[in-house]
Amino acid sequence: MAGRTGAPWEAGEPDPARGLRLVPGDGYPDWEAVYRDNVGWVYGLMFGKVGNRADAEDLTAEVFTTALKPLRVSADVREVRAYLRATARTVLAGHWRTRMGREITVIDDDFPDTGPEPPPDGRAAERARAVLANLPDRYRRILELRFLQGLSVRDAANSLGVSVANAKVLQHRALRMAAGSDEGGAR
């Protein structure tokens, strides 16, 4: 039973004689290993893009859930990471499309494969404070709760004493106003 490459069996297929599976030396033995080796950089990427823990955790879970069926465990490490990056792009685009009505699909390929991104430089933090200061109190407060304190929509709604639906509307309007007020700002 020769495979496409002429080998007795293909990587990832069971050896008919022994019931074993050939795993390439630069591959993963199982899904647990794929997850353990890649969850850190996927979470770091998502946290760097959305800026809060709750959304980053949800998006990271969605990336792995989405990749579970089509991704071959027998793929080498480089292929797995490339596929996870492509899946992260798609998941992030869906996230921004539902949150902001925009499709933002750019993810730089030069980010490190380890941990979360470092905190922003002083100029970015200063600019963020200036944008928040220009917002009405309720808009500023919802953004602080969601993105600076990392609260879920439900927790932010409880803190503000409003419904979850109202908190979502406030957040959406606040983000649109913040984006509009920062368009003329320094980049």
N, CA and C atoms as a LAMMPS dump frame, in Angstrom:
ITEM: TIMESTEP
0
ITEM: NUMBER OF ATOMS
561
ITEM: BOX BOUNDS ff ff ff
-5.0000000000000000e+02 5.0000000000000000e+02
-5.0000000000000000e+02 5.0000000000000000e+02
-5.0000000000000000e+02 5.0000000000000000e+02
ITEM: ATOMS id mol type element x y z
1 1 1 N 0.831 -1.19 0
2 1 2 C 0 0 0
3 1 3 C 0.868 1.243 0
4 2 1 N 1.419 1.589 -1.093
5 2 2 C 2.27 2.767 -1.19
6 2 3 C 1.415 4.001 -1.345
7 3 1 N 1.797 5.069 -0.664
8 3 2 C 1.089 6.346 -0.758
9 3 3 C 1.547 7.114 -1.977
10 4 1 N 1.152 8.372 -2.063
11 4 2 C 1.508 9.218 -3.197
12 4 3 C 3.013 9.381 -3.337
13 5 1 N 3.742 9.369 -2.246
14 5 2 C 5.18 9.606 -2.314
15 5 3 C 5.967 8.313 -2.48
16 6 1 N 5.275 7.188 -2.524
17 6 2 C 5.969 5.922 -2.649
18 6 3 C 6.323 5.321 -1.299
19 7 1 N 6.059 6.044 -0.214
20 7 2 C 6.321 5.511 1.113
21 7 3 C 5.296 4.429 1.42
22 8 1 N 5.609 3.529 2.333
23 8 2 C 4.662 2.477 2.661
24 8 3 C 3.309 3.035 3.13
25 9 1 N 3.324 4.195 3.759
26 9 2 C 2.094 4.865 4.169
27 9 3 C 2.379 6.338 4.309
28 10 1 N 1.369 7.164 4.224
29 10 2 C 1.52 8.613 4.31
30 10 3 C 1.558 9.044 5.776
31 11 1 N 2.203 10.199 6.051
32 11 2 C 2.21 10.758 7.406
33 11 3 C 0.778 11.031 7.814
34 12 1 N 0.431 10.63 9.005
35 12 2 C -0.915 10.86 9.514
36 12 3 C -1.855 9.696 9.253
37 13 1 N -1.486 8.784 8.357
38 13 2 C -2.316 7.613 8.099
39 13 3 C -1.803 6.457 8.944
40 14 1 N -2.692 5.573 9.374
41 14 2 C -2.231 4.444 10.197
42 14 3 C -1.389 3.461 9.385
43 15 1 N -0.366 2.915 10.014
44 15 2 C 0.425 1.839 9.414
45 15 3 C -0.447 0.59 9.503
46 16 1 N -0.845 0.037 8.355
47 16 2 C -1.763 -1.095 8.404
48 16 3 C -1.191 -2.281 9.171
49 17 1 N 0.115 -2.445 9.161
50 17 2 C 0.705 -3.6 9.831
51 17 3 C 0.764 -3.427 11.338
52 18 1 N 0.984 -2.217 11.811
53 18 2 C 1.211 -2.024 13.249
54 18 3 C 0.15 -1.156 13.91
55 19 1 N -0.718 -0.507 13.141
56 19 2 C -1.735 0.354 13.738
57 19 3 C -1.149 1.647 14.273
58 20 1 N 0.057 2.01 13.833
59 20 2 C 0.705 3.228 14.296
60 20 3 C 0.592 4.303 13.235
61 21 1 N 0.773 5.546 13.655
62 21 2 C 0.706 6.672 12.746
63 21 3 C 2.08 7.319 12.678
64 22 1 N 2.556 7.587 11.475
65 22 2 C 3.852 8.244 11.296
66 22 3 C 3.665 9.743 11.52
67 23 1 N 4.422 10.315 12.449
68 23 2 C 4.36 11.746 12.732
69 23 3 C 5.675 12.356 12.287
70 24 1 N 5.603 13.375 11.41
71 24 2 C 6.854 13.993 10.975
72 24 3 C 7.607 14.593 12.166
73 25 1 N 8.928 14.641 12.065
74 25 2 C 9.752 15.149 13.153
75 25 3 C 9.473 16.602 13.495
76 26 1 N 9.023 17.401 12.53
77 26 2 C 8.734 18.803 12.791
78 26 3 C 7.232 19.052 12.914
79 27 1 N 6.47 18.014 13.217
80 27 2 C 5.023 18.129 13.344
81 27 3 C 4.578 17.984 14.787
82 28 1 N 3.288 17.817 14.961
83 28 2 C 2.69 17.683 16.285
84 28 3 C 2.119 16.284 16.446
85 29 1 N 2.238 15.707 17.64
86 29 2 C 1.683 14.364 17.838
87 29 3 C 0.153 14.354 17.962
88 30 1 N -0.438 15.481 18.446
89 30 2 C -1.886 15.513 18.639
90 30 3 C -2.373 16.957 18.76
91 31 1 N -3.698 17.118 18.876
92 31 2 C -4.282 18.455 18.954
93 31 3 C -3.872 19.198 20.217
94 32 1 N -3.69 18.479 21.289
95 32 2 C -3.266 19.112 22.545
96 32 3 C -1.92 19.821 22.35
97 33 1 N -1.014 19.176 21.631
98 33 2 C 0.307 19.766 21.376
99 33 3 C 0.182 20.991 20.463
100 34 1 N -0.704 20.918 19.467
101 34 2 C -0.932 22.074 18.585
102 34 3 C -1.409 23.256 19.421
103 35 1 N -2.372 22.998 20.287
104 35 2 C -2.938 24.06 21.127
105 35 3 C -1.885 24.638 22.068
106 36 1 N -1.207 23.781 22.813
107 36 2 C -0.208 24.244 23.793
108 36 3 C 0.894 25.072 23.143
109 37 1 N 1.334 24.659 21.96
110 37 2 C 2.442 25.342 21.304
111 37 3 C 2.036 26.682 20.689
112 38 1 N 0.757 26.871 20.393
113 38 2 C 0.339 28.048 19.636
114 38 3 C -0.606 28.992 20.367
115 39 1 N -1.182 28.578 21.47
116 39 2 C -2.184 29.414 22.133
117 39 3 C -1.6 30.744 22.617
118 40 1 N -0.355 30.752 23.039
119 40 2 C 0.262 31.985 23.55
120 40 3 C 0.345 33.073 22.496
121 41 1 N 0.87 32.746 21.329
122 41 2 C 1.008 33.783 20.303
123 41 3 C -0.33 34.157 19.683
124 42 1 N -1.272 33.202 19.587
125 42 2 C -2.594 33.55 19.05
126 42 3 C -3.291 34.514 20.015
127 43 1 N -3.24 34.212 21.319
128 43 2 C -3.847 35.11 22.307
129 43 3 C -3.157 36.475 22.281
130 44 1 N -1.836 36.492 22.219
131 44 2 C -1.095 37.759 22.168
132 44 3 C -1.488 38.592 20.958
133 45 1 N -1.651 37.926 19.825
134 45 2 C -2.077 38.618 18.611
135 45 3 C -3.473 39.221 18.801
136 46 1 N -4.398 38.428 19.304
137 46 2 C -5.776 38.901 19.48
138 46 3 C -5.839 40.022 20.528
139 47 1 N -5.112 39.867 21.61
140 47 2 C -5.107 40.906 22.64
141 47 3 C -4.547 42.207 22.071
142 48 1 N -3.507 42.096 21.272
143 48 2 C -2.916 43.281 20.654
144 48 3 C -3.861 43.975 19.687
145 49 1 N -4.751 43.21 19.073
146 49 2 C -5.676 43.791 18.098
147 49 3 C -6.951 44.333 18.733
148 50 1 N -7.477 43.667 19.783
149 50 2 C -8.746 44.119 20.369
150 50 3 C -8.558 44.877 21.676
151 51 1 N -7.45 44.669 22.361
152 51 2 C -7.125 45.463 23.539
153 51 3 C -7.818 45.097 24.829
154 52 1 N -8.534 43.975 24.87
155 52 2 C -9.11 43.572 26.16
156 52 3 C -9.107 42.058 26.275
157 53 1 N -8.987 41.62 27.506
158 53 2 C -8.81 40.204 27.809
159 53 3 C -10.008 39.361 27.388
160 54 1 N -11.21 39.812 27.698
161 54 2 C -12.404 39.007 27.427
162 54 3 C -12.563 38.718 25.936
163 55 1 N -12.455 39.739 25.111
164 55 2 C -12.586 39.531 23.668
165 55 3 C -11.422 38.712 23.124
166 56 1 N -10.22 38.956 23.626
167 56 2 C -9.056 38.203 23.152
168 56 3 C -9.208 36.717 23.458
169 57 1 N -9.722 36.388 24.637
170 57 2 C -9.944 34.984 24.987
171 57 3 C -10.995 34.359 24.082
172 58 1 N -12.091 35.072 23.86
173 58 2 C -13.154 34.559 22.985
174 58 3 C -12.642 34.345 21.571
175 59 1 N -11.903 35.309 21.047
176 59 2 C -11.398 35.206 19.681
177 59 3 C -10.358 34.096 19.547
178 60 1 N -9.521 33.92 20.567
179 60 2 C -8.536 32.839 20.546
180 60 3 C -9.244 31.487 20.494
181 61 1 N -10.265 31.333 21.323
182 61 2 C -11.041 30.085 21.308
183 61 3 C -11.688 29.869 19.942
184 62 1 N -12.192 30.938 19.349
185 62 2 C -12.829 30.821 18.036
186 62 3 C -11.823 30.417 16.958
187 63 1 N -10.595 30.932 17.037
188 63 2 C -9.566 30.551 16.065
189 63 3 C -9.316 29.044 16.132
190 64 1 N -9.131 28.508 17.337
191 64 2 C -8.839 27.081 17.455
192 64 3 C -10.054 26.224 17.112
193 65 1 N -11.232 26.674 17.48
194 65 2 C -12.445 25.93 17.135
195 65 3 C -12.639 25.895 15.626
196 66 1 N -12.401 27.021 14.972
197 66 2 C -12.553 27.098 13.518
198 66 3 C -11.51 26.236 12.813
199 67 1 N -10.3 26.193 13.337
200 67 2 C -9.214 25.45 12.695
201 67 3 C -9.28 23.951 12.976
202 68 1 N -10.054 23.542 13.94
203 68 2 C -10.05 22.144 14.379
204 68 3 C -10.342 21.149 13.263
205 69 1 N -11.398 21.367 12.484
206 69 2 C -11.754 20.384 11.456
207 69 3 C -10.822 20.4 10.244
208 70 1 N -10.592 21.548 9.616
209 70 2 C -9.814 21.506 8.376
210 70 3 C -8.302 21.329 8.546
211 71 1 N -7.757 21.673 9.701
212 71 2 C -6.307 21.608 9.893
213 71 3 C -5.855 20.169 10.148
214 72 1 N -4.858 19.735 9.386
215 72 2 C -4.31 18.394 9.563
216 72 3 C -3.281 18.424 10.691
217 73 1 N -3.405 17.522 11.634
218 73 2 C -2.419 17.428 12.71
219 73 3 C -1.082 16.976 12.146
220 74 1 N -1.108 16.278 11.023
221 74 2 C 0.138 15.789 10.428
222 74 3 C 0.923 16.897 9.73
223 75 1 N 0.356 18.09 9.6
224 75 2 C 1.065 19.213 8.979
225 75 3 C 2.258 19.604 9.846
226 76 1 N 3.289 20.15 9.198
227 76 2 C 4.45 20.563 9.987
228 76 3 C 4.15 21.868 10.734
229 77 1 N 5.004 22.224 11.656
230 77 2 C 4.806 23.383 12.529
231 77 3 C 4.591 24.654 11.718
232 78 1 N 5.381 24.845 10.686
233 78 2 C 5.268 26.047 9.845
234 78 3 C 3.891 26.126 9.19
235 79 1 N 3.399 25.006 8.671
236 79 2 C 2.081 24.977 8.036
237 79 3 C 0.964 25.234 9.042
238 80 1 N 1.089 24.658 10.224
239 80 2 C 0.078 24.868 11.269
240 80 3 C 0.012 26.344 11.643
241 81 1 N 1.165 26.965 11.855
242 81 2 C 1.169 28.388 12.233
243 81 3 C 0.634 29.271 11.119
244 82 1 N 0.964 28.957 9.882
245 82 2 C 0.438 29.734 8.752
246 82 3 C -1.079 29.6 8.685
247 83 1 N -1.583 28.402 8.905
248 83 2 C -3.027 28.199 8.858
249 83 3 C -3.714 28.921 10.018
250 84 1 N -3.12 28.862 11.196
251 84 2 C -3.699 29.563 12.349
252 84 3 C -3.684 31.079 12.129
253 85 1 N -2.629 31.623 11.504
254 85 2 C -2.593 33.056 11.189
255 85 3 C -3.707 33.425 10.218
256 86 1 N -3.901 32.6 9.191
257 86 2 C -4.97 32.867 8.221
258 86 3 C -6.341 32.785 8.893
259 87 1 N -6.513 31.809 9.762
260 87 2 C -7.78 31.671 10.488
261 87 3 C -7.974 32.862 11.421
262 88 1 N -6.907 33.309 12.07
263 88 2 C -6.993 34.479 12.953
264 88 3 C -7.42 35.713 12.172
265 89 1 N -6.909 35.876 10.962
266 89 2 C -7.307 36.991 10.104
267 89 3 C -8.809 36.97 9.854
268 90 1 N -9.326 35.802 9.508
269 90 2 C -10.753 35.656 9.208
270 90 3 C -11.61 35.92 10.446
271 91 1 N -11.2 35.362 11.573
272 91 2 C -11.945 35.557 12.821
273 91 3 C -11.929 37.026 13.224
274 92 1 N -10.778 37.661 13.118
275 92 2 C -10.662 39.071 13.475
276 92 3 C -11.494 39.947 12.54
277 93 1 N -11.502 39.622 11.261
278 93 2 C -12.316 40.385 10.302
279 93 3 C -13.79 40.287 10.672
280 94 1 N -14.244 39.101 11.036
281 94 2 C -15.632 38.931 11.461
282 94 3 C -15.928 39.715 12.717
283 95 1 N -15.001 39.714 13.647
284 95 2 C -15.169 40.457 14.898
285 95 3 C -15.337 41.948 14.626
286 96 1 N -14.44 42.52 13.821
287 96 2 C -14.517 43.952 13.551
288 96 3 C -15.728 44.299 12.699
289 97 1 N -16.104 43.394 11.815
290 97 2 C -17.28 43.643 10.983
291 97 3 C -18.538 43.75 11.852
292 98 1 N -18.673 42.86 12.848
293 98 2 C -19.854 42.918 13.713
294 98 3 C -19.763 44.052 14.724
295 99 1 N -18.571 44.394 15.173
296 99 2 C -18.409 45.443 16.185
297 99 3 C -18.456 46.85 15.611
298 100 1 N -17.755 47.048 14.51
299 100 2 C -17.552 48.406 14.003
300 100 3 C -18.162 48.643 12.63
301 101 1 N -18.669 47.6 12.014
302 101 2 C -19.172 47.763 10.665
303 101 3 C -18.047 47.927 9.655
304 102 1 N -16.829 47.578 10.064
305 102 2 C -15.657 47.681 9.186
306 102 3 C -14.996 46.331 9.085
307 103 1 N -14.39 46.09 7.943
308 103 2 C -13.635 44.87 7.78
309 103 3 C -12.157 45.218 7.845
310 104 1 N -11.516 44.803 8.91
311 104 2 C -10.093 45.066 9.11
312 104 3 C -9.405 43.713 9.108
313 105 1 N -8.661 43.432 8.055
314 105 2 C -8.09 42.095 7.913
315 105 3 C -6.574 42.09 7.918
316 106 1 N -5.957 43.214 8.18
317 106 2 C -4.495 43.272 8.118
318 106 3 C -3.909 42.77 9.435
319 107 1 N -3.13 41.722 9.331
320 107 2 C -2.358 41.218 10.46
321 107 3 C -0.936 41.084 9.953
322 108 1 N -0.034 41.825 10.554
323 108 2 C 1.354 41.778 10.118
324 108 3 C 1.921 40.386 10.325
325 109 1 N 2.741 39.937 9.386
326 109 2 C 3.368 38.623 9.497
327 109 3 C 4.665 38.674 10.29
328 110 1 N 5.073 39.864 10.731
329 110 2 C 6.343 39.971 11.428
330 110 3 C 6.185 40.042 12.944
331 111 1 N 5.018 39.636 13.478
332 111 2 C 4.871 39.664 14.922
333 111 3 C 5.546 38.433 15.519
334 112 1 N 6.018 38.541 16.749
335 112 2 C 6.703 37.411 17.369
336 112 3 C 5.713 36.299 17.705
337 113 1 N 6.21 35.082 17.802
338 113 2 C 5.379 33.933 18.132
339 113 3 C 5.281 33.716 19.636
340 114 1 N 5.537 34.723 20.44
341 114 2 C 5.477 34.556 21.88
342 114 3 C 4.704 35.688 22.525
343 115 1 N 3.951 35.371 23.558
344 115 2 C 3.299 36.295 24.464
345 115 3 C 2.603 37.504 23.88
346 116 1 N 1.935 38.28 24.746
347 116 2 C 1.238 39.482 24.316
348 116 3 C 2.194 40.58 23.894
349 117 1 N 1.674 41.502 23.114
350 117 2 C 2.487 42.626 22.661
351 117 3 C 2.802 43.543 23.842
352 118 1 N 3.922 44.261 23.789
353 118 2 C 4.249 45.181 24.873
354 118 3 C 3.25 46.33 24.918
355 119 1 N 3.158 47.008 26.059
356 119 2 C 2.231 48.126 26.152
357 119 3 C 2.585 49.22 25.144
358 120 1 N 1.592 50.025 24.746
359 120 2 C 1.86 51.06 23.751
360 120 3 C 2.833 52.107 24.277
361 121 1 N 3.482 52.8 23.339
362 121 2 C 4.419 53.841 23.738
363 121 3 C 3.656 55.028 24.33
364 122 1 N 4.36 55.959 24.867
365 122 2 C 3.75 57.109 25.543
366 122 3 C 2.858 57.933 24.644
367 123 1 N 3.235 58.091 23.362
368 123 2 C 2.425 58.885 22.436
369 123 3 C 1.061 58.252 22.213
370 124 1 N 1.031 56.947 22.042
371 124 2 C -0.236 56.257 21.803
372 124 3 C -1.126 56.348 23.039
373 125 1 N -0.547 56.158 24.213
374 125 2 C -1.328 56.245 25.447
375 125 3 C -1.846 57.672 25.648
376 126 1 N -1.01 58.642 25.333
377 126 2 C -1.419 60.043 25.453
378 126 3 C -2.557 60.362 24.485
379 127 1 N -2.439 59.859 23.266
380 127 2 C -3.484 60.069 22.265
381 127 3 C -4.8 59.416 22.697
382 128 1 N -4.709 58.2 23.26
383 128 2 C -5.908 57.503 23.739
384 128 3 C -6.581 58.3 24.856
385 129 1 N -5.776 58.845 25.778
386 129 2 C -6.349 59.669 26.862
387 129 3 C -7.035 60.906 26.294
388 130 1 N -6.423 61.526 25.28
389 130 2 C -7.016 62.72 24.667
390 130 3 C -8.338 62.386 23.974
391 131 1 N -8.385 61.255 23.278
392 131 2 C -9.621 60.848 22.608
393 131 3 C -10.706 60.583 23.642
394 132 1 N -10.361 59.86 24.709
395 132 2 C -11.344 59.572 25.761
396 132 3 C -11.83 60.853 26.434
397 133 1 N -10.934 61.797 26.645
398 133 2 C -11.315 63.05 27.308
399 133 3 C -12.31 63.859 26.476
400 134 1 N -12.29 63.696 25.159
401 134 2 C -13.194 64.429 24.278
402 134 3 C -14.562 63.781 24.127
403 135 1 N -14.75 62.614 24.733
404 135 2 C -16.03 61.914 24.619
405 135 3 C -16.977 62.327 25.738
406 136 1 N -18.287 62.252 25.492
407 136 2 C -19.249 62.452 26.576
408 136 3 C -19.013 61.425 27.688
409 137 1 N -19.432 61.751 28.904
410 137 2 C -19.138 60.913 30.069
411 137 3 C -19.544 59.455 29.895
412 138 1 N -20.77 59.185 29.436
413 138 2 C -21.239 57.803 29.313
414 138 3 C -20.44 57.036 28.257
415 139 1 N -20.078 57.687 27.164
416 139 2 C -19.28 57.033 26.129
417 139 3 C -17.886 56.721 26.66
418 140 1 N -17.294 57.705 27.336
419 140 2 C -15.958 57.495 27.898
420 140 3 C -15.996 56.353 28.911
421 141 1 N -17.012 56.334 29.748
422 141 2 C -17.102 55.322 30.811
423 141 3 C -17.25 53.906 30.245
424 142 1 N -18.089 53.748 29.207
425 142 2 C -18.261 52.409 28.64
426 142 3 C -16.959 51.914 28.02
427 143 1 N -16.223 52.791 27.365
428 143 2 C -14.943 52.379 26.766
429 143 3 C -13.908 52.06 27.838
430 144 1 N -13.905 52.833 28.909
431 144 2 C -12.973 52.537 30.012
432 144 3 C -13.287 51.172 30.626
433 145 1 N -14.556 50.915 30.864
434 145 2 C -14.94 49.637 31.471
435 145 3 C -14.607 48.461 30.56
436 146 1 N -14.918 48.593 29.284
437 146 2 C -14.73 47.477 28.354
438 146 3 C -13.263 47.254 27.986
439 147 1 N -12.555 48.322 27.645
440 147 2 C -11.239 48.133 27.065
441 147 3 C -10.086 48.4 28.018
442 148 1 N -10.259 49.268 28.973
443 148 2 C -9.172 49.513 29.919
444 148 3 C -9.251 48.583 31.118
445 149 1 N -10.497 48.288 31.561
446 149 2 C -10.655 47.382 32.697
447 149 3 C -10.926 45.95 32.257
448 150 1 N -11.225 45.753 30.971
449 150 2 C -11.412 44.407 30.441
450 150 3 C -12.699 43.728 30.861
451 151 1 N -13.726 44.51 31.224
452 151 2 C -14.997 43.907 31.639
453 151 3 C -15.78 43.404 30.431
454 152 1 N -16.615 42.411 30.664
455 152 2 C -17.516 41.941 29.617
456 152 3 C -18.611 42.988 29.413
457 153 1 N -19.368 42.841 28.338
458 153 2 C -20.471 43.774 28.088
459 153 3 C -21.474 43.714 29.241
460 154 1 N -21.769 42.514 29.692
461 154 2 C -22.73 42.346 30.792
462 154 3 C -22.246 43.046 32.069
463 155 1 N -20.969 42.856 32.424
464 155 2 C -20.43 43.488 33.633
465 155 3 C -20.394 45.012 33.498
466 156 1 N -20.042 45.483 32.307
467 156 2 C -20.025 46.932 32.079
468 156 3 C -21.443 47.492 32.184
469 157 1 N -22.418 46.769 31.633
470 157 2 C -23.82 47.203 31.72
471 157 3 C -24.269 47.279 33.175
472 158 1 N -23.923 46.274 33.954
473 158 2 C -24.28 46.276 35.382
474 158 3 C -23.641 47.454 36.098
475 159 1 N -22.389 47.726 35.789
476 159 2 C -21.683 48.839 36.419
477 159 3 C -22.327 50.186 36.084
478 160 1 N -22.827 50.305 34.847
479 160 2 C -23.466 51.552 34.413
480 160 3 C -24.953 51.611 34.788
481 161 1 N -25.508 50.476 35.2
482 161 2 C -26.929 50.439 35.547
483 161 3 C -27.833 50.48 34.321
484 162 1 N -27.384 49.883 33.209
485 162 2 C -28.177 49.852 31.975
486 162 3 C -28.309 48.405 31.509
487 163 1 N -29.165 48.174 30.523
488 163 2 C -29.32 46.83 29.965
489 163 3 C -28.101 46.486 29.11
490 164 1 N -27.935 45.195 28.834
491 164 2 C -26.831 44.745 27.985
492 164 3 C -26.982 45.341 26.591
493 165 1 N -28.205 45.364 26.079
494 165 2 C -28.441 45.941 24.744
495 165 3 C -28.05 47.413 24.715
496 166 1 N -28.4 48.141 25.77
497 166 2 C -28.047 49.558 25.831
498 166 3 C -26.539 49.741 25.924
499 167 1 N -25.866 48.871 26.676
500 167 2 C -24.401 48.95 26.789
501 167 3 C -23.748 48.716 25.431
502 168 1 N -24.298 47.772 24.649
503 168 2 C -23.755 47.509 23.309
504 168 3 C -23.917 48.73 22.406
505 169 1 N -25.083 49.378 22.495
506 169 2 C -25.331 50.58 21.69
507 169 3 C -24.376 51.693 22.118
508 170 1 N -24.229 51.891 23.434
509 170 2 C -23.302 52.911 23.933
510 170 3 C -21.884 52.648 23.439
511 171 1 N -21.45 51.394 23.536
512 171 2 C -20.09 51.052 23.104
513 171 3 C -19.925 51.31 21.61
514 172 1 N -20.896 50.893 20.821
515 172 2 C -20.814 51.1 19.373
516 172 3 C -20.717 52.589 19.039
517 173 1 N -21.586 53.385 19.641
518 173 2 C -21.577 54.828 19.375
519 173 3 C -20.287 55.474 19.874
520 174 1 N -19.813 55.029 21.023
521 174 2 C -18.576 55.585 21.581
522 174 3 C -17.386 55.273 20.681
523 175 1 N -17.326 54.043 20.178
524 175 2 C -16.221 53.669 19.293
525 175 3 C -16.261 54.456 17.988
526 176 1 N -17.453 54.643 17.449
527 176 2 C -17.582 55.424 16.213
528 176 3 C -17.179 56.876 16.451
529 177 1 N -17.614 57.447 17.584
530 177 2 C -17.258 58.832 17.886
531 177 3 C -15.753 58.956 18.13
532 178 1 N -15.187 57.982 18.849
533 178 2 C -13.742 58.006 19.125
534 178 3 C -12.952 57.876 17.827
535 179 1 N -13.389 57 16.939
536 179 2 C -12.691 56.825 15.666
537 179 3 C -12.783 58.109 14.838
538 180 1 N -13.937 58.75 14.86
539 180 2 C -14.103 60.005 14.102
540 180 3 C -13.275 61.128 14.679
541 181 1 N -13.178 61.196 15.996
542 181 2 C -12.417 62.29 16.605
543 181 3 C -10.922 62.079 16.471
544 182 1 N -10.484 60.841 16.253
545 182 2 C -9.058 60.575 16.149
546 182 3 C -8.566 60.56 14.715
547 183 1 N -9.451 60.678 13.74
548 183 2 C -9.017 60.621 12.348
549 183 3 C -8.048 61.75 12.002
550 184 1 N -8.201 62.882 12.602
551 184 2 C -7.282 63.995 12.334
552 184 3 C -6.077 63.994 13.236
553 185 1 N -6.031 63.074 14.233
554 185 2 C -4.937 63.027 15.19
555 185 3 C -3.648 62.501 14.6
556 186 1 N -2.578 62.653 15.331
557 186 2 C -1.266 62.166 14.885
558 186 3 C -1.236 60.663 14.924
559 187 1 N -0.584 60.087 13.98
560 187 2 C -0.503 58.635 13.916
561 187 3 C 0.899 58.171 14.211
